[in-house]
Amino acid sequence: APAPRLALARHLTAGGDPRGEHVRLACALEPLELDDPARAALADRAARLPSFAFFTNIDRDFPHSYQVRRGFVDELACSAAWFAHEAERLMRAAPIRVFDVSPYAAAEGSRLAACPELRKLRRLKLHVACDDVILASPHLAGLRELELSLQLWEPAAVAGLARALRPLQGLREG
């Protein structure tokens, strides 16, 4: 729901901060279809306004990519090690809800699993062979969506994945 973002937009606009209008326009753009005639004018106006610069003074190995939704960074793709190292600062800077984990080494999976900021995520995307260490993280108990891009050839691997998913009770079918 855009209500908290619109409240922030009103507060910023009342204080003369043009980023408030940017957030308001981003919220207005989200439900519009790409071919909606109203979209072009709103997008053009939003592009000319200052927006939030969430990630400043961050190392050059910054995320591979991030997506903005309703005026704020919502989805982030980077290495497990980088996320685990920067998670506290990242989560203070932006309401990241989706984390797309790049391929990682086993030691990075352990660091990621120990990261308390995982509990703020709503969706986790994994593109590597299932790592029971990450999926067993107590910080993923509230995870709503898990996107797996895996190739499981062995019946034992499928059974292992099923065991690893049991603690994630908050997942919804999709």
C-alpha positions, 0 to 999 in steps of 0.5 A: 500500500502506498499510504506511508509513502504518500504520507512522506510525500505530503510531509516533504512537499509541505516542507518545500522538498521537491522529492515529495512530488517525485514520490507522489508521482512514482506512486501514481505511475505504478498502477498505470499500464505502459500504454496509458495516455496519462503515463507519459506526462507523469513519467516526464515530470517525475524524471525532471524532479530530484529523487532520493539518492539512497546509496551513497559512499558505497564501494564500487562493487555495489549491487549488480542492479536495483529496482525502484518502486513507488519512489524507493529502492525495493529490489536489490541484486548483489553478492551474498557477501556484499549484502551481509556486509552492508545489510544494516546500512542498506536497510536503513537507506531503503525499504528493500523487500526483494533480494536477488542473491548472486551465485556465492561460495559456501562461506558467503551463504553462512554469513548471509544466513546469520544476517538479521536484516533478512527478516525484513525481506518479503521475497528471496531469489536464489539461482544456485544449488539449494543451500540448506544453510541459507534456507535454515536461517531463523531470519527467514521465518517471515519470508513470504516468497522464495524464487528458486532457479534450480536444476535438481537432477537427483531425487535426493536433491529434491527431498533435501529441498523439501526438508529445507523448505519446511521451516519457512511456514510463511511462504504462500503458494504462487 
